[in-house]
Amino acid sequence: MAEHRTMQRGALLDAARSLLSEGGTEALTFPALAERTGLARSSVYEYFRSRAAVVEELCAVDFPVWAAEVENAMQRAESPEAKIEAYVRRQLDLVGDRRHRAVVAISASELDAGAREKIRAAHGGLIAMIVEALGDLGHTQPRLAAMLLQGSVDAAVRRIELSVAEEPGVIADTAVAMILRGVRG
């Protein structure tokens, strides 16, 4: 029975990823989850009390995996500049990934303070790595620079998601060039 519940929960999270990926936060509804999984709507409520609860669990499951991929790319890089480039490129490479789509859609979602805090804490680990790389470059305000750098990454993510503008590779190259020029001063 417990195994069955775990499978159902996994199916619901997978359906939620697809819905977020296809239509953003508005697409994530309990009727849509029920339809995707073949469960009764009342059954969906047995697993999750609200949309925010679905989103919170997706964050708990997907964000660490996504963050680990960015972290691994940074650890393989030799210089501070290469670490910054890896940080930017890996995030932009993951834009098409459904887990990343879910994480991005979530930031626009109606999360409660507890869920937002969990995401911030998870994101804090990545930001700490980039702060260190910026410090190694001799940046006098590495924390501020890290926040501005992430803002540039987020803007590039939104640009890629429009998928009507430039090729993702062009957006990534432009973002990396701008960010590296900016952090070098």
Secondary structure by P-SEA (a helix, b strand, c coil): caaaaaaaaaaaaaaaaaaaaccccccccaaaaaaaacccaaaaaaccccaaaaaaaaaaccaaaaaaaaaaaaaacccaaaaaaaaaaaaaaacccaaaaaaaaaaaccccaaaaaaaaaaaaaaaaaaaaaaaaaccccaaaaaaaaaaaaaaaaaaaaacccccaaaaaaaaaaaaaaaaac
